[in-house]
Amino acid sequence: MSAGPRVVQVQKRPDFRHRAHSTELMDEPCSRDTLRACLLDIARTNRWTFAYRPLLNWLDEIVVARPSLGEPMRILDAGCGYGDGLRRVEQWAWDRGIDVNLIGLDLNPDATAIAAEASTASSKIEWVTADILTYVPQQQPHLVISSLFTHHLTEDQIVRFLQWMESHAEFGWLINDLSRAAIPYYLFRAFAKVMRLHPFVQNDGPVSIARSFIRADWQRMCAAAGLNDASFEIRAFRPARLCVLRRKQP
């Protein structure tokens, strides 16, 4: 197994007017144990920063708009990583008595294996290794979600991802990602060091913020994907989250 890439110093003074093109250490080859430790620390950070809140609020809105589905709600998580977000969705559904069919999809086979390991024996989530841009689901999902995924893609890939979701998600989709700004960038650098997060996470967290988006970025990419301004919504959530939401009319 690879020992993993060396830890490098995060760029000290990024230009937040433009998206950075630095690579993240977790996007490079590393051992499954290293990836597991990194994903675990990211999941811990997600809990500490209430990162599931935008997704769960949106799901509540979907259920209100479509109260009588008559079949399990099919939800696909693209770039599922550790799977903590989808497991939180499973708990959300259980608490509300909602029947769901959940698929967590990731390009990295180590990530899906780790997500399966981290799930309880009672969990019914299906973990799939595939490229979302070429994935053909057996059944069209009602909803497609992603968290901390799109900043790993090029802009052209994001446009393709938007088009893929628009054509496959029957009810709508949600992108939950980061907001590119100086304050969260420097705060996370300090936070990650104080909390002694994995060295990769200490490096990649600020890089992720520098690689993420502002509102104008999403407006441009959604327009390139063929979406009009009235068909989607951009919402900011604290701390440092910028989400794109699409809810199709019943």
matplotlib code that plots the C-alpha trace (Angstrom):
import matplotlib.pyplot as plt

x = [0.0, 1.1, 2.5, 0.6, 1.7, 3.7, 1.9, 2.4, 1.9, -1.5, -1.2, -0.9, -2.6, -5.1, -7.0, -10.6, -11.9, -11.0, -11.3, -8.0, -6.8, -4.7, -5.1, -6.1, -4.0, -7.0, -7.5, -4.1, -3.3, -3.2, -3.8, -7.2, -6.2, -5.1, -8.3, -10.4, -8.7, -9.3, -12.9, -13.6, -12.2, -14.3, -17.4, -16.5, -16.2, -19.5, -21.2, -19.5, -20.4, -24.1, -23.3, -26.3, -28.8, -29.2, -29.9, -32.4, -34.2, -34.6, -35.8, -38.5, -39.6, -39.7, -41.9, -44.3, -44.6, -45.1, -46.8, -48.2, -45.6, -46.9, -43.5, -40.1, -38.4, -35.2, -32.3, -28.9, -25.8, -23.2, -19.6, -20.8, -17.3, -17.6, -21.3, -22.1, -24.5, -26.5, -26.6, -28.0, -30.7, -31.5, -32.0, -34.1, -36.4, -36.6, -37.6, -40.4, -41.6, -40.7, -39.8, -36.6, -34.3, -30.8, -27.7, -24.3, -22.1, -18.4, -15.7, -13.2, -13.7, -11.9, -14.5, -17.5, -15.8, -15.2, -18.7, -20.1, -17.8, -19.0, -22.7, -24.6, -25.8, -29.4, -28.6, -30.2, -28.0, -26.5, -23.0, -21.9, -18.6, -19.1, -18.5, -21.6, -21.1, -21.5, -23.6, -26.9, -29.3, -31.5, -34.3, -34.4, -33.8, -36.4, -33.7, -30.0, -27.8, -24.1, -22.0, -18.4, -18.3, -18.5, -15.4, -13.4, -14.6, -13.6, -16.2, -17.0, -17.5, -19.8, -21.9, -22.2, -23.1, -25.9, -27.2, -27.0, -29.0, -31.5, -32.2, -32.2, -33.7, -37.5, -38.2, -35.1, -31.5, -29.3, -25.6, -24.2, -20.8, -18.5, -18.4, -15.2, -14.2, -11.2, -12.8, -13.7, -10.4, -8.3, -10.7, -10.6, -6.8, -6.8, -9.6, -8.1, -4.8, -6.4, -8.6, -5.5, -7.3, -5.5, -2.6, -4.3, -7.5, -5.5, -4.1, -7.2, -9.8, -8.5, -7.7, -11.3, -12.5, -10.2, -11.4, -15.1, -17.6, -19.4, -22.9, -21.8, -20.0, -23.2, -25.3, -22.8, -22.5, -26.3, -26.8, -24.3, -26.2, -29.4, -31.1, -33.0, -32.7, -36.2, -35.7, -33.1, -32.2, -28.8, -28.8, -26.0, -25.8, -23.5, -20.7, -19.3, -21.8, -23.3, -26.0, -27.8, -31.3, -33.6, -37.2, -39.3, -43.0, -45.3]
y = [0.0, 3.5, 5.4, 8.4, 11.8, 14.1, 16.8, 20.2, 23.7, 25.3, 28.4, 31.3, 34.1, 32.7, 35.2, 34.6, 36.4, 33.4, 29.7, 28.0, 25.0, 23.3, 19.6, 17.9, 15.2, 12.9, 13.1, 11.5, 7.8, 6.8, 3.8, 2.8, 3.3, 6.9, 7.6, 6.1, 8.4, 11.4, 10.7, 10.0, 13.5, 15.1, 13.4, 14.7, 18.2, 17.8, 17.1, 19.9, 22.4, 21.3, 20.5, 18.2, 20.9, 22.3, 18.8, 17.8, 21.1, 20.6, 17.0, 18.3, 20.7, 17.9, 15.8, 18.6, 19.2, 15.5, 14.0, 10.8, 9.2, 5.6, 4.0, 4.3, 7.6, 6.9, 9.1, 8.9, 10.5, 11.4, 11.4, 9.8, 9.5, 8.2, 7.9, 9.9, 12.2, 9.4, 7.6, 10.8, 10.8, 7.2, 8.3, 11.3, 8.9, 6.5, 9.3, 10.3, 6.9, 7.5, 4.5, 5.2, 3.5, 4.9, 4.6, 6.0, 6.3, 7.1, 6.8, 5.5, 1.8, 2.4, 5.1, 2.9, 0.0, 2.4, 3.7, 0.1, -0.7, 2.4, 1.5, -0.6, -4.1, -2.8, -0.2, -0.8, 1.7, 0.3, 1.4, 1.6, 2.3, 4.3, 7.5, 9.6, 11.3, 7.9, 6.1, 4.7, 3.9, 0.9, 3.1, 6.9, 8.4, 10.8, 12.9, 13.4, 14.9, 15.7, 17.1, 18.5, 16.9, 19.5, 21.4, 18.4, 18.8, 21.1, 23.6, 21.6, 18.5, 20.4, 21.5, 17.9, 16.9, 19.5, 18.2, 14.6, 15.5, 17.5, 14.6, 11.8, 13.3, 13.2, 15.5, 17.6, 17.8, 19.5, 20.4, 21.1, 22.6, 25.3, 29.0, 30.6, 33.3, 34.4, 34.1, 30.4, 29.7, 31.1, 29.9, 26.3, 26.4, 27.3, 25.0, 22.0, 22.6, 23.0, 19.9, 18.0, 16.7, 14.4, 16.2, 15.6, 17.3, 20.2, 20.7, 19.8, 21.8, 25.2, 24.0, 22.9, 26.3, 28.0, 25.6, 26.2, 28.7, 32.0, 32.8, 34.1, 30.9, 28.8, 31.2, 30.9, 27.1, 26.6, 28.8, 26.8, 23.6, 25.1, 26.0, 29.3, 31.5, 30.7, 26.9, 26.8, 28.5, 29.4, 29.4, 30.3, 28.5, 29.2, 28.2, 28.6, 26.6, 27.6, 25.3, 25.0, 23.6, 22.4, 21.4, 20.3, 21.0, 18.1]
z = [0.0, -0.6, 2.3, 1.0, -0.3, 2.0, 3.8, 2.2, 3.5, 2.7, 0.6, 3.1, 1.1, -1.4, -3.6, -2.6, -5.6, -7.7, -7.1, -6.1, -8.2, -5.5, -5.1, -1.8, -0.3, 0.0, -3.7, -4.2, -3.6, 0.0, 2.2, 3.3, 6.9, 6.1, 4.2, 7.0, 9.6, 7.4, 6.7, 10.4, 11.3, 8.5, 9.9, 13.4, 12.0, 10.2, 13.5, 15.3, 12.6, 12.1, 8.5, 8.1, 8.9, 5.3, 4.0, 6.8, 6.5, 2.8, 3.2, 5.6, 2.9, 0.3, 2.5, 3.2, -0.6, -1.3, 1.7, 0.0, -2.1, -2.0, -2.4, -0.7, -1.3, -3.3, -2.3, -4.0, -2.2, -4.8, -3.5, -0.2, 1.4, 4.9, 4.6, 7.7, 5.8, 4.4, 7.7, 9.2, 6.5, 7.4, 11.0, 9.9, 7.9, 10.8, 13.2, 10.9, 9.9, 6.3, 4.1, 2.1, -0.3, 0.1, -2.1, -1.3, -4.3, -4.5, -7.1, -4.6, -3.6, -0.3, 0.6, 0.0, 1.9, 4.8, 4.7, 4.8, 7.8, 9.7, 9.2, 11.7, 10.8, 10.8, 8.2, 4.7, 2.8, -0.4, -1.1, -4.7, -6.3, -9.5, -11.3, -10.9, -14.3, -16.1, -13.6, -14.8, -11.9, -12.0, -10.8, -11.1, -7.7, -6.4, -4.8, -5.4, -2.7, -2.3, 0.4, 0.1, -3.3, -6.0, -4.9, -6.0, -9.6, -12.4, -13.5, -16.6, -14.5, -12.2, -15.1, -16.2, -12.7, -12.6, -15.9, -14.6, -11.5, -13.5, -15.8, -13.2, -10.0, -10.2, -7.3, -7.0, -5.8, -3.3, -3.3, 0.2, -0.2, 1.2, 0.8, -0.4, 2.0, 4.1, 7.6, 7.4, 5.7, 8.6, 11.3, 10.1, 10.0, 13.6, 14.6, 12.9, 14.7, 18.1, 17.7, 16.4, 13.3, 11.0, 9.2, 5.8, 7.1, 8.5, 5.0, 3.0, 5.0, 4.1, 0.5, 0.2, 1.2, -1.3, -4.0, -3.2, -4.5, -4.2, -5.3, -8.7, -9.4, -8.9, -10.9, -13.8, -13.6, -13.3, -16.3, -18.3, -17.3, -18.8, -15.6, -15.3, -12.2, -11.1, -11.0, -8.3, -5.0, -3.4, 0.4, 2.8, 6.1, 9.0, 9.3, 5.8, 3.8, 0.5, -0.9, -4.2, -4.0, -6.7, -5.9, -8.8, -8.7, -7.9]

ax = plt.figure().add_subplot(projection="3d")
ax.plot(x, y, z, "-o")
ax.set_aspect("equal")
plt.show()
